[in-house]
Amino acid sequence: MSNVTNFGDQLTELKGQGLLRRRRLAGTACGPEMLIDGKPVLSFASNDYLGLASHPHLIDAATQGMLRWGVGAGASEYLGGHFPPNRDLETQLATFVGADKALHFATGYMANIGIVPALAGRGDILFADKLNHASLIDAVRLSLAENHRYPHLDLSVLEGQLAASRAKHRLIVTDAVFSMDGDMAPLPELLALADRFDAWLLVDDAHGFGVLGPQGRGTAAHFGLKPTGRLIVMGTLGKAAGVSGAFVAGDADVIDWLEQSARTAIFTTGVPPALTFALLESLKLIEAGDGLRTHLQTLIARLRAGLQPICVRAGWHLPPSTTAIQPLIIGGNDETLAVADALLERGIWAPAIRPPTVPAGEARLRISLSASHGEMQIDELITALAAIAL
Ligand SMILES: *Cc1c(COP(=O)(O)O)cnc(C)c1O
């Protein structure tokens, strides 16, 4: 027997456990109605919370950007030149979230794995919520700091860990809106702990930016906070903003430091300026998008009211979430897949999320709502789930 890993056996094992991931072919642009594997579906699968991913203004802007600046950036912006639209985007993002400065990244995943090791290194201590997004988990692994995880939202455990820590720098990292549960981290309480124990607080606002707070300024703004002092906010631009990319915002010295030390900002090809054109347009639509956000809230309330009796009947669980992410916890992997398949047979797509993305026994449908959905489409989903739950 050789010691070489037999990937085929590992795949067979995954398959046996019902844990094989599969990418279904999309035959149309992102939207509520899509062709998936050649079949028309009503989709509750994207994070395009404001329906901007296929917005004609964004398409126009990207086209204009491409005509002016070409397609590729050609090199890292540290080598090949910082394009004015990319610089303007950083300025506008900072202003929008109420920070001194912002630094732009190509994706949220890259932002996190660049920011965390730059803020906490050898001799420092990190504190992380156990349900943080995979990119923050990997970011913590990449850092040379000592790492403590605390149970989801358990601030008393965090407080104990902070009190027991002796380090030059302490950094707390948390999702603002948790990506598989839709619940929010209590940022004011976390910030109070950060103040008391002289720690930095890095908040990943992938699901709050554009959706929560006045004019969609994000989860910090929802709580009346700004990315200043100890609070550093990372936001992504591929979800509500409808394009791709990410940024980190905070005080000038923090962002200046990250500009020097976040390796995923430095050692990577610059973001195509055409995408930045689209993002500058997206920011305008987000700021003016109160109507979209109000509609989204109406849809969330309608879905939750409709699912409540179905959950009681079927023994499913809909944990509290006021955000566009609504987790319908079914429990077992096979059972959850069966519900997702039954929905798909009825032309509705809500992805099944299984371990290890979520804890064992908490497999779920991750229903994600968008302002581009209509009320009738929410009712279609409720009706289908009611029939499947029988
Ligand atoms: C999606 C997501 C990311 C990654 O962002 P990308 O831009 O898609 O790479 C990071 N953090 C959280 C919480 C997310 O949900």
The ligand as an SDF file (V2000), in Angstrom:
LIG
                    3D

 15 15  0  0  0  0  0  0  0  0999 V2000
  -19.3150   36.0610    0.5720 C   0  0  0  0  0  0  0  0  0  0  0  0
  -18.5730   36.3670    1.8170 C   0  0  0  0  0  0  0  0  0  0  0  0
  -17.2220   36.6810    1.7880 C   0  0  0  0  0  0  0  0  0  0  0  0
  -16.4030   36.5630    0.5280 C   0  0  0  0  0  0  0  0  0  0  0  0
  -16.6510   37.5990   -0.3310 O   0  0  0  0  0  0  0  0  0  0  0  0
  -16.3460   37.4220   -1.8980 P   0  0  0  0  0  0  0  0  0  0  0  0
  -16.3050   38.7910   -2.4100 O   0  0  0  0  0  0  0  0  0  0  0  0
  -17.4820   36.6040   -2.4210 O   0  0  0  0  0  0  0  0  0  0  0  0
  -15.0500   36.6940   -1.9950 O   0  0  0  0  0  0  0  0  0  0  0  0
  -16.6040   37.0780    2.9460 C   0  0  0  0  0  0  0  0  0  0  0  0
  -17.2910   37.1260    4.1050 N   0  0  0  0  0  0  0  0  0  0  0  0
  -18.5870   36.7890    4.1960 C   0  0  0  0  0  0  0  0  0  0  0  0
  -19.2820   36.8760    5.4880 C   0  0  0  0  0  0  0  0  0  0  0  0
  -19.2670   36.3850    3.0430 C   0  0  0  0  0  0  0  0  0  0  0  0
  -20.5300   36.0220    3.1210 O   0  0  0  0  0  0  0  0  0  0  0  0
  1  2  1  0
  2  3  1  0
  2 14  2  0
  3  4  1  0
  3 10  2  0
  4  5  1  0
  5  6  1  0
  6  7  2  0
  6  8  1  0
  6  9  1  0
 10 11  1  0
 11 12  2  0
 12 13  1  0
 12 14  1  0
 14 15  1  0
M  END
$$$$
